[in-house]
Amino acid sequence: MKKFLMLFLLFGAFTLPAAAQKFALVDMEYIMGNIPAYERANEQLNQVSKKWQAEVEAKDTEAKTLYKKYQSESVFLSAEQKKEREQAIVAKEKEASELKKKYFGPEGELYKKRESLIRPIQDDIYSAIKSIADQRGFQLILDRASETAGIIFASPSIDISNEVLAKLGYSN
């Protein structure tokens, strides 16, 4: 009898705090794809990225041209001239590498540009999601588009993406 009573109390202790959790899904790719400002920001990023990539490639081409010229003329150059040309080639390669890092590195210009253009849009989306979560009592909202979410199946009835777009003032 004591074992039964202990088992009953133990079972009751674990089931009392287990209230039903409410959760929902959003599709961030779908939401952002329906926001014109996001599309414009992406287009700006693509244009500036292409421009910067062309600059980096031009520096690389200069370095390769110097190297080819050096190879073809090296038999006619003195040791001093060879050394000067080699240093010029290394300097040009370093210049190209530094330019690439400046534009495309982890804290580079492209990252900063993306932060300034995309971050405000993402903040608005997250604010809308938070507002909907508070209003409807969701404890968890997952991003359906995220590769790390690992969602195999989800009922469309729990997807609040259109509600988020409506909250932001966009209709689909």
C-alpha positions in Angstrom: 0.0 0.0 0.0 2.8 2.4 0.8 4.5 1.7 -2.5 1.2 2.3 -4.3 0.7 5.6 -2.4 4.4 6.7 -3.1 4.0 5.8 -6.8 0.7 7.7 -7.0 2.3 10.8 -5.3 5.4 10.6 -7.5 3.3 10.3 -10.7 1.1 13.2 -9.6 4.1 15.4 -8.9 5.4 14.9 -12.4 2.1 15.5 -14.2 0.9 18.6 -12.3 3.4 21.1 -13.8 3.1 19.6 -17.3 0.8 22.1 -18.8 0.1 22.0 -22.5 2.8 23.8 -24.4 1.6 25.9 -27.4 3.9 26.3 -30.3 3.8 27.5 -33.9 5.9 27.7 -37.0 7.0 30.5 -39.3 8.7 30.4 -42.6 11.3 33.2 -42.5 12.2 32.8 -46.2 8.5 33.1 -47.2 8.1 36.1 -44.9 11.2 37.9 -46.1 10.4 37.1 -49.7 7.1 38.9 -49.3 8.7 42.1 -47.9 9.7 44.5 -50.8 12.3 46.2 -48.6 14.1 42.9 -48.1 14.2 42.2 -51.8 15.6 45.7 -52.4 18.2 45.3 -49.7 19.3 42.0 -51.2 19.6 43.6 -54.7 21.7 46.4 -53.2 23.9 43.8 -51.5 24.3 41.8 -54.7 25.3 44.9 -56.7 27.9 46.1 -54.2 29.2 42.5 -53.8 29.7 42.2 -57.6 31.5 45.6 -57.7 33.8 44.7 -54.9 34.4 41.2 -56.4 35.5 42.9 -59.6 38.0 45.1 -57.7 39.4 42.0 -56.0 39.6 40.1 -59.3 41.4 43.1 -61.0 44.1 43.0 -58.3 44.5 39.3 -58.7 44.8 39.7 -62.5 47.5 42.4 -61.9 49.4 40.0 -59.7 49.1 37.2 -62.3 50.2 39.5 -65.1 53.2 40.6 -63.1 54.1 36.9 -62.5 53.7 35.9 -66.1 55.9 38.8 -67.2 58.4 37.9 -64.6 58.5 34.3 -65.8 59.1 35.2 -69.4 61.8 37.8 -68.6 63.5 36.1 -65.6 66.3 34.7 -67.7 67.3 38.2 -68.7 67.1 39.8 -65.3 69.9 40.2 -62.8 69.5 38.8 -59.2 68.6 42.3 -58.0 65.9 42.8 -60.6 64.5 39.3 -59.9 64.3 40.1 -56.2 62.5 43.5 -57.0 60.0 41.8 -59.3 59.3 39.0 -56.8 58.7 41.6 -54.1 56.3 43.5 -56.4 54.4 40.3 -57.2 54.1 39.4 -53.5 53.0 42.9 -52.6 50.3 42.8 -55.3 49.1 39.4 -54.1 49.0 40.7 -50.6 47.1 43.8 -51.7 44.5 41.6 -53.4 44.2 39.4 -50.3 43.8 42.4 -48.0 41.2 43.9 -50.3 39.3 40.6 -50.3 39.4 40.5 -46.5 38.4 44.1 -46.2 35.3 43.5 -48.3 34.3 39.9 -47.7 36.0 39.0 -44.3 34.0 38.2 -41.2 33.8 41.8 -40.1 34.2 43.2 -43.6 32.3 45.8 -45.5 29.7 43.3 -47.0 28.9 42.1 -43.4 28.5 45.7 -42.2 26.3 46.6 -45.2 24.2 43.5 -44.7 23.8 44.4 -41.0 22.7 47.9 -41.8 20.2 46.9 -44.5 18.8 43.6 -43.3 19.0 43.8 -39.5 16.2 46.4 -39.2 13.9 44.3 -41.3 14.7 41.2 -39.3 14.1 43.1 -36.0 10.6 44.2 -37.3 9.8 40.6 -38.1 11.0 39.3 -34.7 9.0 42.0 -33.0 5.9 41.0 -34.9 6.5 37.3 -34.0 7.0 38.2 -30.4 3.8 40.2 -30.3 1.8 37.3 -31.9 3.5 34.9 -29.4 2.4 37.0 -26.5 -1.1 37.5 -27.8 -1.7 33.9 -28.5 0.3 32.4 -25.7 2.9 30.5 -27.7 5.9 29.3 -25.7 7.9 28.2 -28.8 8.0 29.4 -32.4 10.2 27.5 -34.8 11.5 28.6 -38.2 10.3 26.1 -40.8 13.0 27.3 -43.2 15.9 26.8 -40.8 18.1 23.8 -41.6 18.8 23.3 -37.9 15.1 23.0 -36.9 14.9 19.5 -38.3 11.1 19.7 -38.9 10.0 16.7 -40.9 6.3 17.4 -40.9 4.2 20.2 -39.6 0.5 20.9 -39.9 -0.2 24.1 -41.9 -2.6 25.1 -39.1 0.3 26.0 -36.8 2.1 28.1 -39.5 1.6 31.7 -38.5 3.8 33.2 -41.4 0.8 35.0 -43.0 -0.2 36.4 -39.6 3.3 37.8 -39.2 3.1 39.4 -42.6 -0.3 40.9 -41.8 1.1 42.2 -38.5 3.9 43.9 -40.5 1.4 45.4 -42.9 2.0 43.2 -45.9 -0.6 40.9 -47.5 0.2 37.9 -49.6 
